[in-house]
């Protein structure tokens, strides 16, 4: 079984190398449209095909861009329809929750985005519908996605393997703390809250 998986990964990696970086970009962007696809697998494939540095940058840049596009779609177009729908249905509890999310601090949003198992599509949708400021959302994804892509890229094999490696867990924890502290610093310097 291990040989079959190893051969499949090698074949897909070779295919990605032949097609170039646009194939890696396509995979990551496709995952943002179809959230059931495995982002971790695509990041790992990009790093195998294009190296740890370029594969990381390619995956990070694409996932940030895709999340921002999703956020813009929901904030620009669909939030108006949701407001009308909720006001017709008298869904005050949902409206209250959305308003609360709008006030989420930059540091909390960054950590939420940085967590490897947070459904990114849901954060994008709720942030867009809650009209979280563009600047706050952009800084959050640019900072938070670093540790997320690192987690999936360098761990890459499976959740269970990553959870047994104490060094990796410590590194991820430290990176999330650093992401939180950087977002607090950015928040203080830019006045974004």
C-alpha positions as CSV (number, residue, x, y, z in Angstrom):
1,X,0.0,0.0,0.0
2,X,2.8,2.4,0.9
3,X,4.5,1.7,-2.5
4,X,1.3,2.5,-4.3
5,X,0.9,5.8,-2.5
6,X,4.6,6.6,-3.0
7,X,4.3,5.9,-6.7
8,X,1.1,7.9,-7.1
9,X,2.7,10.9,-5.4
10,X,5.8,10.6,-7.6
11,X,3.7,10.5,-10.7
12,X,1.6,13.5,-9.7
13,X,4.8,15.4,-8.7
14,X,6.3,14.7,-12.1
15,X,3.1,15.8,-13.9
16,X,3.1,19.1,-11.9
17,X,6.8,19.7,-12.8
18,X,6.0,19.1,-16.5
19,X,3.0,21.5,-16.4
20,X,4.8,24.1,-14.4
21,X,3.7,26.4,-11.5
22,X,0.3,27.2,-13.1
23,X,-0.8,23.6,-12.4
24,X,0.1,24.1,-8.7
25,X,-1.8,27.4,-8.7
26,X,-4.8,25.8,-10.3
27,X,-4.9,23.0,-7.7
28,X,-4.8,25.5,-4.8
29,X,-7.4,27.8,-6.4
30,X,-9.6,24.8,-7.2
31,X,-9.6,23.8,-3.5
32,X,-10.9,27.3,-2.6
33,X,-13.8,26.7,-4.9
34,X,-14.5,23.1,-3.9
35,X,-13.6,23.1,-0.2
36,X,-13.9,19.3,0.3
37,X,-10.7,18.9,-1.7
38,X,-7.6,18.4,0.4
39,X,-5.6,21.6,0.7
40,X,-2.8,19.8,2.6
41,X,-2.3,17.3,-0.2
42,X,-2.1,20.1,-2.8
43,X,0.4,22.1,-0.7
44,X,2.5,19.0,-0.2
45,X,2.4,18.2,-3.9
46,X,3.5,21.8,-4.7
47,X,6.4,21.6,-2.3
48,X,7.4,18.2,-3.7
49,X,7.2,19.5,-7.3
50,X,8.7,23.0,-6.9
51,X,10.9,22.7,-3.8
52,X,10.2,23.9,-0.2
53,X,10.8,27.6,-0.8
54,X,9.1,28.1,-4.2
55,X,6.4,25.5,-3.4
56,X,5.7,27.3,-0.1
57,X,5.5,30.8,-1.7
58,X,3.3,29.4,-4.6
59,X,0.9,27.7,-2.2
60,X,0.8,30.6,0.3
61,X,0.3,33.3,-2.4
62,X,-2.4,31.3,-4.1
63,X,-4.4,30.4,-1.0
64,X,-4.2,34.0,0.2
65,X,-5.4,35.3,-3.2
66,X,-8.2,32.7,-3.4
67,X,-9.4,33.4,0.1
68,X,-9.5,37.1,-0.6
69,X,-11.4,36.6,-3.8
70,X,-14.0,34.5,-1.9
71,X,-14.2,37.2,0.8
72,X,-14.7,39.9,-1.8
73,X,-17.5,37.9,-3.6
74,X,-19.4,37.6,-0.3
75,X,-18.8,41.1,0.9
76,X,-19.5,42.8,-2.4
77,X,-22.4,40.9,-3.8
78,X,-24.0,38.5,-1.5
79,X,-24.0,40.5,1.8
80,X,-26.8,42.8,0.4
81,X,-29.0,39.8,-0.4
82,X,-28.4,38.2,3.0
83,X,-29.3,41.5,4.8
84,X,-32.6,41.6,2.9
85,X,-33.3,38.0,3.5
86,X,-32.6,38.1,7.2
87,X,-34.6,41.3,7.7
88,X,-37.6,39.6,6.0
89,X,-37.2,36.5,8.2
90,X,-36.7,38.5,11.4
91,X,-33.5,36.5,12.1
92,X,-32.2,38.8,14.8
93,X,-30.0,36.2,16.4
94,X,-28.1,35.6,13.1
95,X,-27.8,39.3,12.5
96,X,-26.4,39.7,16.0
97,X,-23.8,37.0,15.5
98,X,-22.8,38.5,12.2
99,X,-22.4,42.0,13.8
100,X,-20.3,40.4,16.6
101,X,-18.0,38.7,14.1
102,X,-17.6,42.1,12.4
103,X,-15.9,43.3,15.5
104,X,-13.5,40.4,15.8
105,X,-10.0,41.7,16.7
106,X,-7.2,41.3,14.1
107,X,-5.3,38.9,16.3
108,X,-8.2,36.6,16.9
109,X,-9.1,36.5,13.2
110,X,-5.4,35.7,12.3
111,X,-5.3,32.8,14.8
112,X,-8.6,31.5,13.5
113,X,-7.2,31.5,10.0
114,X,-3.9,30.0,11.1
115,X,-5.5,27.0,12.7
116,X,-5.0,24.0,10.3
117,X,-8.5,22.6,10.7
118,X,-10.5,25.8,10.5
119,X,-12.7,25.6,7.4
120,X,-11.2,28.6,5.4
121,X,-14.3,28.8,3.1
122,X,-16.5,29.4,6.2
123,X,-14.2,32.1,7.6
124,X,-14.1,33.8,4.1
125,X,-17.9,33.7,3.8
126,X,-18.6,34.9,7.4
127,X,-16.0,37.7,7.1
128,X,-17.5,38.8,3.8
129,X,-21.1,38.7,5.0
130,X,-20.1,40.5,8.3
131,X,-18.4,43.2,6.3
132,X,-15.1,42.7,8.2
133,X,-12.9,45.5,6.8
134,X,-10.8,44.6,3.7
135,X,-7.6,45.7,5.4
136,X,-8.2,43.6,8.5
137,X,-9.1,40.5,6.5
138,X,-6.1,40.9,4.1
139,X,-3.6,41.3,7.0
140,X,-5.2,38.3,8.7
141,X,-4.9,36.0,5.8
142,X,-1.4,37.2,4.8
143,X,-0.1,36.5,8.3
144,X,-2.2,33.5,9.3
145,X,-1.8,31.5,6.2
146,X,2.0,31.3,6.7
147,X,1.7,28.8,9.6
148,X,-1.1,27.0,7.9
149,X,0.8,26.4,4.7
150,X,3.9,25.5,6.7
151,X,1.9,23.0,8.7
152,X,0.4,21.3,5.6
153,X,3.5,21.6,3.5
154,X,6.2,20.3,5.8
155,X,4.0,17.8,7.6
156,X,2.2,16.8,4.5
157,X,1.8,13.1,5.0
158,X,-1.0,12.7,7.5
159,X,-2.6,14.2,10.6
160,X,-1.6,11.3,12.8
161,X,2.1,11.5,11.8
162,X,2.2,15.2,12.5
163,X,0.5,14.8,15.9
164,X,3.2,12.3,17.0
165,X,6.1,14.6,16.2
166,X,6.6,16.9,19.3
167,X,9.1,19.2,17.5
168,X,6.6,19.9,14.8
169,X,3.8,20.6,17.3
170,X,6.1,23.0,19.2
171,X,7.1,24.8,16.0
172,X,3.5,25.2,14.9
173,X,2.5,26.5,18.3
174,X,5.4,29.0,18.3
175,X,4.5,30.1,14.8
176,X,0.8,30.6,15.8
177,X,2.0,32.7,18.8
178,X,4.3,34.7,16.6
179,X,1.4,35.2,14.1
180,X,-0.8,36.4,16.9
181,X,1.9,38.8,18.2
182,X,2.6,40.2,14.7
183,X,-1.1,40.7,14.1
184,X,-1.4,42.6,17.4
185,X,1.6,44.8,16.4
186,X,0.1,45.4,13.0
187,X,-3.2,46.2,14.6
188,X,-1.6,48.7,17.0
189,X,0.4,50.4,14.2
190,X,-2.4,50.6,11.6
191,X,-5.3,51.1,14.0
192,X,-7.2,48.1,12.6
193,X,-9.4,46.4,15.2
